[in-house]
Amino acid sequence: MHTGHLLLGRPWEFDRRVRHDGFADQYTFKHNGKNVTLTPLSPKQVLEDQQRLKHSMEQLREKEKNKDSKEKKEEESKEKNKNFEKNMSGEKGK
């Protein structure tokens, strides 16, 4: 079984009139009037792609972490303000 079977599925191949070149391991089809050829990546390209994905995921996690810590600080600040206001209103009533 080829990877294309898992990713694209047999019905996709037939619906799109995909041609498979078994010798070159390429899939060719028309999309929006243009010929598209899918070829497997070389090991070097796979490594570069994995590194790029890893880097982008690290950046995404960093952004989420910064966002979470910022929200936490804002919540703590609001809580401190509420406590301060409660203390101030309690002192005025005395």
Phi and psi restraints in degrees (range 20) as a CNS / XPLOR table:
assign (resid 1 and name C) (resid 2 and name N)
       (resid 2 and name CA) (resid 2 and name C) 1.0 -91.1 20.0 2
assign (resid 2 and name N) (resid 2 and name CA)
       (resid 2 and name C) (resid 3 and name N) 1.0 158.8 20.0 2
assign (resid 2 and name C) (resid 3 and name N)
       (resid 3 and name CA) (resid 3 and name C) 1.0 -58.6 20.0 2
assign (resid 3 and name N) (resid 3 and name CA)
       (resid 3 and name C) (resid 4 and name N) 1.0 -35.3 20.0 2
assign (resid 3 and name C) (resid 4 and name N)
       (resid 4 and name CA) (resid 4 and name C) 1.0 -59.0 20.0 2
assign (resid 4 and name N) (resid 4 and name CA)
       (resid 4 and name C) (resid 5 and name N) 1.0 -31.9 20.0 2
assign (resid 4 and name C) (resid 5 and name N)
       (resid 5 and name CA) (resid 5 and name C) 1.0 -66.4 20.0 2
assign (resid 5 and name N) (resid 5 and name CA)
       (resid 5 and name C) (resid 6 and name N) 1.0 -37.8 20.0 2
assign (resid 5 and name C) (resid 6 and name N)
       (resid 6 and name CA) (resid 6 and name C) 1.0 -74.9 20.0 2
assign (resid 6 and name N) (resid 6 and name CA)
       (resid 6 and name C) (resid 7 and name N) 1.0 -43.1 20.0 2
assign (resid 6 and name C) (resid 7 and name N)
       (resid 7 and name CA) (resid 7 and name C) 1.0 -79.1 20.0 2
assign (resid 7 and name N) (resid 7 and name CA)
       (resid 7 and name C) (resid 8 and name N) 1.0 -44.2 20.0 2
assign (resid 7 and name C) (resid 8 and name N)
       (resid 8 and name CA) (resid 8 and name C) 1.0 -98.8 20.0 2
assign (resid 8 and name N) (resid 8 and name CA)
       (resid 8 and name C) (resid 9 and name N) 1.0 -36.4 20.0 2
assign (resid 8 and name C) (resid 9 and name N)
       (resid 9 and name CA) (resid 9 and name C) 1.0 82.5 20.0 2
assign (resid 9 and name N) (resid 9 and name CA)
       (resid 9 and name C) (resid 10 and name N) 1.0 148.1 20.0 2
assign (resid 9 and name C) (resid 10 and name N)
       (resid 10 and name CA) (resid 10 and name C) 1.0 -60.2 20.0 2
assign (resid 10 and name N) (resid 10 and name CA)
       (resid 10 and name C) (resid 11 and name N) 1.0 -45.9 20.0 2
assign (resid 10 and name C) (resid 11 and name N)
       (resid 11 and name CA) (resid 11 and name C) 1.0 -57.6 20.0 2
assign (resid 11 and name N) (resid 11 and name CA)
       (resid 11 and name C) (resid 12 and name N) 1.0 -36.4 20.0 2
assign (resid 11 and name C) (resid 12 and name N)
       (resid 12 and name CA) (resid 12 and name C) 1.0 -61.2 20.0 2
assign (resid 12 and name N) (resid 12 and name CA)
       (resid 12 and name C) (resid 13 and name N) 1.0 -42.7 20.0 2
assign (resid 12 and name C) (resid 13 and name N)
       (resid 13 and name CA) (resid 13 and name C) 1.0 -59.6 20.0 2
assign (resid 13 and name N) (resid 13 and name CA)
       (resid 13 and name C) (resid 14 and name N) 1.0 -44.0 20.0 2
assign (resid 13 and name C) (resid 14 and name N)
       (resid 14 and name CA) (resid 14 and name C) 1.0 -75.6 20.0 2
assign (resid 14 and name N) (resid 14 and name CA)
       (resid 14 and name C) (resid 15 and name N) 1.0 -37.7 20.0 2
assign (resid 14 and name C) (resid 15 and name N)
       (resid 15 and name CA) (resid 15 and name C) 1.0 -65.3 20.0 2
assign (resid 15 and name N) (resid 15 and name CA)
       (resid 15 and name C) (resid 16 and name N) 1.0 -34.9 20.0 2
assign (resid 15 and name C) (resid 16 and name N)
       (resid 16 and name CA) (resid 16 and name C) 1.0 -95.4 20.0 2
assign (resid 16 and name N) (resid 16 and name CA)
       (resid 16 and name C) (resid 17 and name N) 1.0 1.3 20.0 2
assign (resid 16 and name C) (resid 17 and name N)
       (resid 17 and name CA) (resid 17 and name C) 1.0 54.5 20.0 2
assign (resid 17 and name N) (resid 17 and name CA)
       (resid 17 and name C) (resid 18 and name N) 1.0 52.0 20.0 2
assign (resid 17 and name C) (resid 18 and name N)
       (resid 18 and name CA) (resid 18 and name C) 1.0 -77.5 20.0 2
assign (resid 18 and name N) (resid 18 and name CA)
       (resid 18 and name C) (resid 19 and name N) 1.0 137.7 20.0 2
assign (resid 18 and name C) (resid 19 and name N)
       (resid 19 and name CA) (resid 19 and name C) 1.0 -107.1 20.0 2
assign (resid 19 and name N) (resid 19 and name CA)
       (resid 19 and name C) (resid 20 and name N) 1.0 130.8 20.0 2
assign (resid 19 and name C) (resid 20 and name N)
       (resid 20 and name CA) (resid 20 and name C) 1.0 -109.7 20.0 2
assign (resid 20 and name N) (resid 20 and name CA)
       (resid 20 and name C) (resid 21 and name N) 1.0 125.4 20.0 2
assign (resid 20 and name C) (resid 21 and name N)
       (resid 21 and name CA) (resid 21 and name C) 1.0 -99.0 20.0 2
assign (resid 21 and name N) (resid 21 and name CA)
       (resid 21 and name C) (resid 22 and name N) 1.0 102.0 20.0 2
assign (resid 21 and name C) (resid 22 and name N)
       (resid 22 and name CA) (resid 22 and name C) 1.0 -66.2 20.0 2
assign (resid 22 and name N) (resid 22 and name CA)
       (resid 22 and name C) (resid 23 and name N) 1.0 -30.6 20.0 2
assign (resid 22 and name C) (resid 23 and name N)
       (resid 23 and name CA) (resid 23 and name C) 1.0 -69.3 20.0 2
assign (resid 23 and name N) (resid 23 and name CA)
       (resid 23 and name C) (resid 24 and name N) 1.0 -46.3 20.0 2
assign (resid 23 and name C) (resid 24 and name N)
       (resid 24 and name CA) (resid 24 and name C) 1.0 -90.9 20.0 2
assign (resid 24 and name N) (resid 24 and name CA)
       (resid 24 and name C) (resid 25 and name N) 1.0 -7.0 20.0 2
assign (resid 24 and name C) (resid 25 and name N)
       (resid 25 and name CA) (resid 25 and name C) 1.0 54.7 20.0 2
assign (resid 25 and name N) (resid 25 and name CA)
       (resid 25 and name C) (resid 26 and name N) 1.0 54.6 20.0 2
assign (resid 25 and name C) (resid 26 and name N)
       (resid 26 and name CA) (resid 26 and name C) 1.0 -125.6 20.0 2
assign (resid 26 and name N) (resid 26 and name CA)
       (resid 26 and name C) (resid 27 and name N) 1.0 145.8 20.0 2
assign (resid 26 and name C) (resid 27 and name N)
       (resid 27 and name CA) (resid 27 and name C) 1.0 -112.2 20.0 2
assign (resid 27 and name N) (resid 27 and name CA)
       (resid 27 and name C) (resid 28 and name N) 1.0 131.7 20.0 2
assign (resid 27 and name C) (resid 28 and name N)
       (resid 28 and name CA) (resid 28 and name C) 1.0 -125.4 20.0 2
assign (resid 28 and name N) (resid 28 and name CA)
       (resid 28 and name C) (resid 29 and name N) 1.0 135.4 20.0 2
assign (resid 28 and name C) (resid 29 and name N)
       (resid 29 and name CA) (resid 29 and name C) 1.0 -156.3 20.0 2
assign (resid 29 and name N) (resid 29 and name CA)
       (resid 29 and name C) (resid 30 and name N) 1.0 169.8 20.0 2
assign (resid 29 and name C) (resid 30 and name N)
       (resid 30 and name CA) (resid 30 and name C) 1.0 -102.4 20.0 2
assign (resid 30 and name N) (resid 30 and name CA)
       (resid 30 and name C) (resid 31 and name N) 1.0 134.1 20.0 2
assign (resid 30 and name C) (resid 31 and name N)
       (resid 31 and name CA) (resid 31 and name C) 1.0 -136.1 20.0 2
assign (resid 31 and name N) (resid 31 and name CA)
       (resid 31 and name C) (resid 32 and name N) 1.0 122.1 20.0 2
assign (resid 31 and name C) (resid 32 and name N)
       (resid 32 and name CA) (resid 32 and name C) 1.0 52.8 20.0 2
assign (resid 32 and name N) (resid 32 and name CA)
       (resid 32 and name C) (resid 33 and name N) 1.0 39.6 20.0 2
assign (resid 32 and name C) (resid 33 and name N)
       (resid 33 and name CA) (resid 33 and name C) 1.0 79.4 20.0 2
assign (resid 33 and name N) (resid 33 and name CA)
       (resid 33 and name C) (resid 34 and name N) 1.0 1.2 20.0 2
assign (resid 33 and name C) (resid 34 and name N)
       (resid 34 and name CA) (resid 34 and name C) 1.0 -114.2 20.0 2
assign (resid 34 and name N) (resid 34 and name CA)
       (resid 34 and name C) (resid 35 and name N) 1.0 143.9 20.0 2
assign (resid 34 and name C) (resid 35 and name N)
       (resid 35 and name CA) (resid 35 and name C) 1.0 -75.1 20.0 2
assign (resid 35 and name N) (resid 35 and name CA)
       (resid 35 and name C) (resid 36 and name N) 1.0 131.4 20.0 2
assign (resid 35 and name C) (resid 36 and name N)
       (resid 36 and name CA) (resid 36 and name C) 1.0 -120.8 20.0 2
assign (resid 36 and name N) (resid 36 and name CA)
       (resid 36 and name C) (resid 37 and name N) 1.0 134.1 20.0 2
assign (resid 36 and name C) (resid 37 and name N)
       (resid 37 and name CA) (resid 37 and name C) 1.0 -122.1 20.0 2
assign (resid 37 and name N) (resid 37 and name CA)
       (resid 37 and name C) (resid 38 and name N) 1.0 123.2 20.0 2
assign (resid 37 and name C) (resid 38 and name N)
       (resid 38 and name CA) (resid 38 and name C) 1.0 -99.7 20.0 2
assign (resid 38 and name N) (resid 38 and name CA)
       (resid 38 and name C) (resid 39 and name N) 1.0 126.8 20.0 2
assign (resid 38 and name C) (resid 39 and name N)
       (resid 39 and name CA) (resid 39 and name C) 1.0 -127.4 20.0 2
assign (resid 39 and name N) (resid 39 and name CA)
       (resid 39 and name C) (resid 40 and name N) 1.0 153.0 20.0 2
assign (resid 39 and name C) (resid 40 and name N)
       (resid 40 and name CA) (resid 40 and name C) 1.0 -69.7 20.0 2
assign (resid 40 and name N) (resid 40 and name CA)
       (resid 40 and name C) (resid 41 and name N) 1.0 152.3 20.0 2
assign (resid 40 and name C) (resid 41 and name N)
       (resid 41 and name CA) (resid 41 and name C) 1.0 -80.0 20.0 2
assign (resid 41 and name N) (resid 41 and name CA)
       (resid 41 and name C) (resid 42 and name N) 1.0 150.2 20.0 2
assign (resid 41 and name C) (resid 42 and name N)
       (resid 42 and name CA) (resid 42 and name C) 1.0 -77.6 20.0 2
assign (resid 42 and name N) (resid 42 and name CA)
       (resid 42 and name C) (resid 43 and name N) 1.0 160.6 20.0 2
assign (resid 42 and name C) (resid 43 and name N)
       (resid 43 and name CA) (resid 43 and name C) 1.0 -55.7 20.0 2
assign (resid 43 and name N) (resid 43 and name CA)
       (resid 43 and name C) (resid 44 and name N) 1.0 -36.5 20.0 2
assign (resid 43 and name C) (resid 44 and name N)
       (resid 44 and name CA) (resid 44 and name C) 1.0 -64.9 20.0 2
assign (resid 44 and name N) (resid 44 and name CA)
       (resid 44 and name C) (resid 45 and name N) 1.0 -42.6 20.0 2
assign (resid 44 and name C) (resid 45 and name N)
       (resid 45 and name CA) (resid 45 and name C) 1.0 -66.0 20.0 2
assign (resid 45 and name N) (resid 45 and name CA)
       (resid 45 and name C) (resid 46 and name N) 1.0 -37.3 20.0 2
assign (resid 45 and name C) (resid 46 and name N)
       (resid 46 and name CA) (resid 46 and name C) 1.0 -62.7 20.0 2
assign (resid 46 and name N) (resid 46 and name CA)
       (resid 46 and name C) (resid 47 and name N) 1.0 -45.7 20.0 2
assign (resid 46 and name C) (resid 47 and name N)
       (resid 47 and name CA) (resid 47 and name C) 1.0 -60.6 20.0 2
assign (resid 47 and name N) (resid 47 and name CA)
       (resid 47 and name C) (resid 48 and name N) 1.0 -46.6 20.0 2
assign (resid 47 and name C) (resid 48 and name N)
       (resid 48 and name CA) (resid 48 and name C) 1.0 -61.3 20.0 2
assign (resid 48 and name N) (resid 48 and name CA)
       (resid 48 and name C) (resid 49 and name N) 1.0 -41.6 20.0 2
assign (resid 48 and name C) (resid 49 and name N)
       (resid 49 and name CA) (resid 49 and name C) 1.0 -65.3 20.0 2
assign (resid 49 and name N) (resid 49 and name CA)
       (resid 49 and name C) (resid 50 and name N) 1.0 -42.9 20.0 2
assign (resid 49 and name C) (resid 50 and name N)
       (resid 50 and name CA) (resid 50 and name C) 1.0 -63.4 20.0 2
assign (resid 50 and name N) (resid 50 and name CA)
       (resid 50 and name C) (resid 51 and name N) 1.0 -40.8 20.0 2
assign (resid 50 and name C) (resid 51 and name N)
       (resid 51 and name CA) (resid 51 and name C) 1.0 -65.9 20.0 2
assign (resid 51 and name N) (resid 51 and name CA)
       (resid 51 and name C) (resid 52 and name N) 1.0 -40.8 20.0 2
assign (resid 51 and name C) (resid 52 and name N)
       (resid 52 and name CA) (resid 52 and name C) 1.0 -64.1 20.0 2
assign (resid 52 and name N) (resid 52 and name CA)
       (resid 52 and name C) (resid 53 and name N) 1.0 -43.6 20.0 2
assign (resid 52 and name C) (resid 53 and name N)
       (resid 53 and name CA) (resid 53 and name C) 1.0 -64.3 20.0 2
assign (resid 53 and name N) (resid 53 and name CA)
       (resid 53 and name C) (resid 54 and name N) 1.0 -41.5 20.0 2
assign (resid 53 and name C) (resid 54 and name N)
       (resid 54 and name CA) (resid 54 and name C) 1.0 -61.5 20.0 2
assign (resid 54 and name N) (resid 54 and name CA)
       (resid 54 and name C) (resid 55 and name N) 1.0 -44.0 20.0 2
assign (resid 54 and name C) (resid 55 and name N)
       (resid 55 and name CA) (resid 55 and name C) 1.0 -63.2 20.0 2
assign (resid 55 and name N) (resid 55 and name CA)
       (resid 55 and name C) (resid 56 and name N) 1.0 -44.5 20.0 2
assign (resid 55 and name C) (resid 56 and name N)
       (resid 56 and name CA) (resid 56 and name C) 1.0 -67.1 20.0 2
assign (resid 56 and name N) (resid 56 and name CA)
       (resid 56 and name C) (resid 57 and name N) 1.0 -35.7 20.0 2
assign (resid 56 and name C) (resid 57 and name N)
       (resid 57 and name CA) (resid 57 and name C) 1.0 -67.7 20.0 2
assign (resid 57 and name N) (resid 57 and name CA)
       (resid 57 and name C) (resid 58 and name N) 1.0 -38.7 20.0 2
assign (resid 57 and name C) (resid 58 and name N)
       (resid 58 and name CA) (resid 58 and name C) 1.0 -62.9 20.0 2
assign (resid 58 and name N) (resid 58 and name CA)
       (resid 58 and name C) (resid 59 and name N) 1.0 -41.4 20.0 2
assign (resid 58 and name C) (resid 59 and name N)
       (resid 59 and name CA) (resid 59 and name C) 1.0 -64.3 20.0 2
assign (resid 59 and name N) (resid 59 and name CA)
       (resid 59 and name C) (resid 60 and name N) 1.0 -41.3 20.0 2
assign (resid 59 and name C) (resid 60 and name N)
       (resid 60 and name CA) (resid 60 and name C) 1.0 -63.5 20.0 2
assign (resid 60 and name N) (resid 60 and name CA)
       (resid 60 and name C) (resid 61 and name N) 1.0 -44.3 20.0 2
assign (resid 60 and name C) (resid 61 and name N)
       (resid 61 and name CA) (resid 61 and name C) 1.0 -63.1 20.0 2
assign (resid 61 and name N) (resid 61 and name CA)
       (resid 61 and name C) (resid 62 and name N) 1.0 -39.6 20.0 2
assign (resid 61 and name C) (resid 62 and name N)
       (resid 62 and name CA) (resid 62 and name C) 1.0 -62.6 20.0 2
assign (resid 62 and name N) (resid 62 and name CA)
       (resid 62 and name C) (resid 63 and name N) 1.0 -43.1 20.0 2
assign (resid 62 and name C) (resid 63 and name N)
       (resid 63 and name CA) (resid 63 and name C) 1.0 -62.4 20.0 2
assign (resid 63 and name N) (resid 63 and name CA)
       (resid 63 and name C) (resid 64 and name N) 1.0 -43.8 20.0 2
assign (resid 63 and name C) (resid 64 and name N)
       (resid 64 and name CA) (resid 64 and name C) 1.0 -64.5 20.0 2
assign (resid 64 and name N) (resid 64 and name CA)
       (resid 64 and name C) (resid 65 and name N) 1.0 -40.1 20.0 2
assign (resid 64 and name C) (resid 65 and name N)
       (resid 65 and name CA) (resid 65 and name C) 1.0 -63.6 20.0 2
assign (resid 65 and name N) (resid 65 and name CA)
       (resid 65 and name C) (resid 66 and name N) 1.0 -45.3 20.0 2
assign (resid 65 and name C) (resid 66 and name N)
       (resid 66 and name CA) (resid 66 and name C) 1.0 -63.4 20.0 2
assign (resid 66 and name N) (resid 66 and name CA)
       (resid 66 and name C) (resid 67 and name N) 1.0 -40.1 20.0 2
assign (resid 66 and name C) (resid 67 and name N)
       (resid 67 and name CA) (resid 67 and name C) 1.0 -64.1 20.0 2
assign (resid 67 and name N) (resid 67 and name CA)
       (resid 67 and name C) (resid 68 and name N) 1.0 -44.2 20.0 2
assign (resid 67 and name C) (resid 68 and name N)
       (resid 68 and name CA) (resid 68 and name C) 1.0 -64.0 20.0 2
assign (resid 68 and name N) (resid 68 and name CA)
       (resid 68 and name C) (resid 69 and name N) 1.0 -43.1 20.0 2
assign (resid 68 and name C) (resid 69 and name N)
       (resid 69 and name CA) (resid 69 and name C) 1.0 -67.4 20.0 2
assign (resid 69 and name N) (resid 69 and name CA)
       (resid 69 and name C) (resid 70 and name N) 1.0 -35.4 20.0 2
assign (resid 69 and name C) (resid 70 and name N)
       (resid 70 and name CA) (resid 70 and name C) 1.0 -66.0 20.0 2
assign (resid 70 and name N) (resid 70 and name CA)
       (resid 70 and name C) (resid 71 and name N) 1.0 -43.8 20.0 2
assign (resid 70 and name C) (resid 71 and name N)
       (resid 71 and name CA) (resid 71 and name C) 1.0 -63.7 20.0 2
assign (resid 71 and name N) (resid 71 and name CA)
       (resid 71 and name C) (resid 72 and name N) 1.0 -38.9 20.0 2
assign (resid 71 and name C) (resid 72 and name N)
       (resid 72 and name CA) (resid 72 and name C) 1.0 -63.1 20.0 2
assign (resid 72 and name N) (resid 72 and name CA)
       (resid 72 and name C) (resid 73 and name N) 1.0 -43.5 20.0 2
assign (resid 72 and name C) (resid 73 and name N)
       (resid 73 and name CA) (resid 73 and name C) 1.0 -63.7 20.0 2
assign (resid 73 and name N) (resid 73 and name CA)
       (resid 73 and name C) (resid 74 and name N) 1.0 -39.6 20.0 2
assign (resid 73 and name C) (resid 74 and name N)
       (resid 74 and name CA) (resid 74 and name C) 1.0 -64.8 20.0 2
assign (resid 74 and name N) (resid 74 and name CA)
       (resid 74 and name C) (resid 75 and name N) 1.0 -41.1 20.0 2
assign (resid 74 and name C) (resid 75 and name N)
       (resid 75 and name CA) (resid 75 and name C) 1.0 -63.8 20.0 2
assign (resid 75 and name N) (resid 75 and name CA)
       (resid 75 and name C) (resid 76 and name N) 1.0 -42.8 20.0 2
assign (resid 75 and name C) (resid 76 and name N)
       (resid 76 and name CA) (resid 76 and name C) 1.0 -63.3 20.0 2
assign (resid 76 and name N) (resid 76 and name CA)
       (resid 76 and name C) (resid 77 and name N) 1.0 -40.3 20.0 2
assign (resid 76 and name C) (resid 77 and name N)
       (resid 77 and name CA) (resid 77 and name C) 1.0 -63.9 20.0 2
assign (resid 77 and name N) (resid 77 and name CA)
       (resid 77 and name C) (resid 78 and name N) 1.0 -43.3 20.0 2
assign (resid 77 and name C) (resid 78 and name N)
       (resid 78 and name CA) (resid 78 and name C) 1.0 -62.7 20.0 2
assign (resid 78 and name N) (resid 78 and name CA)
       (resid 78 and name C) (resid 79 and name N) 1.0 -41.2 20.0 2
assign (resid 78 and name C) (resid 79 and name N)
       (resid 79 and name CA) (resid 79 and name C) 1.0 -64.7 20.0 2
assign (resid 79 and name N) (resid 79 and name CA)
       (resid 79 and name C) (resid 80 and name N) 1.0 -41.0 20.0 2
assign (resid 79 and name C) (resid 80 and name N)
       (resid 80 and name CA) (resid 80 and name C) 1.0 -63.6 20.0 2
assign (resid 80 and name N) (resid 80 and name CA)
       (resid 80 and name C) (resid 81 and name N) 1.0 -41.1 20.0 2
assign (resid 80 and name C) (resid 81 and name N)
       (resid 81 and name CA) (resid 81 and name C) 1.0 -63.4 20.0 2
assign (resid 81 and name N) (resid 81 and name CA)
       (resid 81 and name C) (resid 82 and name N) 1.0 -40.8 20.0 2
assign (resid 81 and name C) (resid 82 and name N)
       (resid 82 and name CA) (resid 82 and name C) 1.0 -62.8 20.0 2
assign (resid 82 and name N) (resid 82 and name CA)
       (resid 82 and name C) (resid 83 and name N) 1.0 -45.8 20.0 2
assign (resid 82 and name C) (resid 83 and name N)
       (resid 83 and name CA) (resid 83 and name C) 1.0 -63.2 20.0 2
assign (resid 83 and name N) (resid 83 and name CA)
       (resid 83 and name C) (resid 84 and name N) 1.0 -40.2 20.0 2
assign (resid 83 and name C) (resid 84 and name N)
       (resid 84 and name CA) (resid 84 and name C) 1.0 -62.9 20.0 2
assign (resid 84 and name N) (resid 84 and name CA)
       (resid 84 and name C) (resid 85 and name N) 1.0 -44.9 20.0 2
assign (resid 84 and name C) (resid 85 and name N)
       (resid 85 and name CA) (resid 85 and name C) 1.0 -64.1 20.0 2
assign (resid 85 and name N) (resid 85 and name CA)
       (resid 85 and name C) (resid 86 and name N) 1.0 -38.5 20.0 2
assign (resid 85 and name C) (resid 86 and name N)
       (resid 86 and name CA) (resid 86 and name C) 1.0 -63.4 20.0 2
assign (resid 86 and name N) (resid 86 and name CA)
       (resid 86 and name C) (resid 87 and name N) 1.0 -44.1 20.0 2
assign (resid 86 and name C) (resid 87 and name N)
       (resid 87 and name CA) (resid 87 and name C) 1.0 -64.6 20.0 2
assign (resid 87 and name N) (resid 87 and name CA)
       (resid 87 and name C) (resid 88 and name N) 1.0 -40.8 20.0 2
assign (resid 87 and name C) (resid 88 and name N)
       (resid 88 and name CA) (resid 88 and name C) 1.0 -67.2 20.0 2
assign (resid 88 and name N) (resid 88 and name CA)
       (resid 88 and name C) (resid 89 and name N) 1.0 -41.5 20.0 2
assign (resid 88 and name C) (resid 89 and name N)
       (resid 89 and name CA) (resid 89 and name C) 1.0 -69.2 20.0 2
assign (resid 89 and name N) (resid 89 and name CA)
       (resid 89 and name C) (resid 90 and name N) 1.0 -32.5 20.0 2
assign (resid 89 and name C) (resid 90 and name N)
       (resid 90 and name CA) (resid 90 and name C) 1.0 -68.9 20.0 2
assign (resid 90 and name N) (resid 90 and name CA)
       (resid 90 and name C) (resid 91 and name N) 1.0 -35.5 20.0 2
assign (resid 90 and name C) (resid 91 and name N)
       (resid 91 and name CA) (resid 91 and name C) 1.0 -73.0 20.0 2
assign (resid 91 and name N) (resid 91 and name CA)
       (resid 91 and name C) (resid 92 and name N) 1.0 -33.9 20.0 2
assign (resid 91 and name C) (resid 92 and name N)
       (resid 92 and name CA) (resid 92 and name C) 1.0 -68.3 20.0 2
assign (resid 92 and name N) (resid 92 and name CA)
       (resid 92 and name C) (resid 93 and name N) 1.0 -33.6 20.0 2
assign (resid 92 and name C) (resid 93 and name N)
       (resid 93 and name CA) (resid 93 and name C) 1.0 -73.0 20.0 2
assign (resid 93 and name N) (resid 93 and name CA)
       (resid 93 and name C) (resid 94 and name N) 1.0 -15.3 20.0 2
